[in-house]
């Protein structure tokens, strides 16, 4: 499979998960793995290339998110995701202790939303480099992209 094919595959899968996502379903660790795979699908640019700094920044940001989730939490994403979704049956005001810090469940969920926002920015920046279009609707074998829409 070529580099571009892998990038297109991961790009489309990322947005397929976003589009088909139901609220309160854990997707964050899946999304971060797709973004890591998307970055790893690219050939590592040389330091002299114009996109090297962006590529390096994206790679470091994804690694940081996976290790720390959010600047206010500083705890690994998979564990935070597990704690949030395990406690969703409780009140959103429920206090959860992470590394001797107390958080309300709703705040942790908000931080996970921030993670999705950051990951989406990275995916879009990679998509721009390869002129990929965001799929707006995915059904079976047909995909509606931004180029299929007339305004």
C-alpha positions as CSV (number, residue, x, y, z in Angstrom):
1,X,0.0,0.0,0.0
2,X,1.4,3.4,-0.9
3,X,2.0,6.2,1.6
4,X,-0.9,8.2,0.2
5,X,-3.3,5.2,0.4
6,X,-2.5,4.7,4.0
7,X,-2.9,8.4,4.7
8,X,-6.3,8.5,2.9
9,X,-7.4,5.3,4.7
10,X,-6.5,6.7,8.2
11,X,-7.9,10.2,7.3
12,X,-11.3,8.7,6.2
13,X,-11.5,6.3,9.1
14,X,-10.9,9.1,11.6
15,X,-13.8,11.1,10.2
16,X,-16.0,8.0,9.9
17,X,-15.6,7.4,13.6
18,X,-16.4,11.1,14.3
19,X,-19.5,11.1,12.1
20,X,-20.8,7.8,13.4
21,X,-19.9,8.5,17.0
22,X,-22.7,8.4,19.6
23,X,-22.3,10.6,22.7
24,X,-21.0,8.8,25.7
25,X,-19.1,6.2,23.8
26,X,-15.4,6.0,24.3
27,X,-13.5,6.8,21.1
28,X,-10.6,8.9,22.3
29,X,-7.9,6.2,22.5
30,X,-9.1,4.9,19.1
31,X,-8.8,8.3,17.6
32,X,-5.4,9.0,19.0
33,X,-4.1,5.7,17.6
34,X,-5.5,6.6,14.2
35,X,-3.8,10.0,14.3
36,X,-0.5,8.4,15.3
37,X,-0.9,6.0,12.4
38,X,-1.7,8.9,10.1
39,X,1.5,10.7,11.2
40,X,3.5,7.5,10.9
41,X,2.1,6.9,7.4
42,X,3.8,10.0,6.2
43,X,7.5,9.8,5.2
44,X,9.4,11.6,7.8
45,X,10.4,14.9,6.3
46,X,14.0,16.2,6.3
47,X,14.7,19.0,8.7
48,X,15.2,21.3,5.7
49,X,11.7,20.5,4.3
50,X,9.1,23.2,4.7
51,X,6.6,20.9,6.5
52,X,9.2,19.4,8.9
53,X,8.3,21.7,11.8
54,X,4.6,21.0,11.5
55,X,5.2,17.3,11.2
56,X,7.4,17.3,14.3
57,X,5.0,19.5,16.2
58,X,2.0,17.2,15.4
59,X,4.0,14.1,16.4
60,X,5.0,15.6,19.7
61,X,1.6,16.9,20.4
62,X,-0.1,13.5,19.8
63,X,2.5,11.8,22.1
64,X,1.9,14.4,24.7
65,X,-1.9,14.1,24.6
66,X,-1.6,10.3,24.9
67,X,0.7,10.6,28.0
68,X,-1.1,13.6,29.7
69,X,-4.6,14.0,28.2
70,X,-4.9,17.7,29.1
71,X,-2.8,20.3,30.8
72,X,-5.2,20.3,33.8
73,X,-5.1,16.5,34.3
74,X,-1.6,15.3,33.4
75,X,-2.6,11.7,33.4
76,X,-2.6,9.1,30.5
77,X,-5.5,9.4,28.1
78,X,-6.6,5.7,28.2
79,X,-6.9,5.8,32.0
80,X,-8.8,9.0,32.0
81,X,-11.1,7.8,29.3
82,X,-11.7,4.5,31.2
83,X,-12.5,6.5,34.4
84,X,-14.9,8.8,32.7
85,X,-16.9,6.2,30.8
86,X,-16.9,3.8,33.8
87,X,-18.6,6.6,35.9
88,X,-21.0,8.0,33.3
89,X,-24.0,6.3,35.0
90,X,-23.5,8.6,38.0
91,X,-24.2,12.2,38.3
92,X,-22.1,14.5,36.1
93,X,-21.2,16.4,39.2
94,X,-19.6,13.3,40.7
95,X,-16.0,13.9,42.0
96,X,-13.3,11.7,40.6
97,X,-9.8,11.7,42.1
98,X,-6.9,11.4,39.7
99,X,-3.4,11.6,41.0
100,X,-4.5,13.3,44.2
101,X,-6.5,15.9,42.3
102,X,-10.3,16.0,42.4
103,X,-12.3,16.6,39.2
104,X,-16.0,16.6,38.4
105,X,-17.0,14.1,35.8
106,X,-18.4,16.8,33.5
107,X,-15.0,18.6,33.5
108,X,-13.2,15.4,32.6
109,X,-15.6,14.8,29.8
110,X,-15.0,18.4,28.6
111,X,-11.3,17.7,28.6
112,X,-11.8,14.6,26.5
113,X,-13.8,16.8,24.0
114,X,-10.8,19.2,23.9
115,X,-8.6,16.2,23.0
116,X,-10.9,15.4,20.0
117,X,-10.7,19.0,19.0
118,X,-6.9,19.0,19.1
119,X,-6.7,15.7,17.2
120,X,-9.1,16.9,14.5
121,X,-7.0,20.1,14.0
122,X,-4.0,17.8,13.4
123,X,-5.9,15.5,11.0
124,X,-7.2,18.5,9.0
125,X,-3.7,20.0,8.8
126,X,-2.3,16.7,7.4
127,X,-5.3,16.4,5.0
128,X,-4.6,19.9,3.6
129,X,-1.0,18.8,2.7
130,X,-2.4,16.0,0.6
131,X,-5.5,17.8,-0.7
132,X,-7.8,15.3,1.1
133,X,-11.4,16.2,1.6
134,X,-13.3,15.7,4.8
135,X,-16.0,13.0,4.3
136,X,-19.3,14.4,5.4
137,X,-21.4,11.3,5.1
138,X,-20.2,7.7,4.9
139,X,-22.7,4.9,3.9
140,X,-21.5,1.5,2.8
141,X,-19.4,2.2,-0.3
142,X,-20.4,5.8,-1.0
143,X,-18.9,8.8,0.6
144,X,-20.0,12.4,0.4
145,X,-17.1,14.8,0.6
146,X,-16.8,18.5,0.8
147,X,-16.4,18.6,-3.0
148,X,-19.8,16.9,-3.5
149,X,-21.6,19.9,-2.0
150,X,-22.7,23.0,-4.0
151,X,-23.3,26.2,-2.1
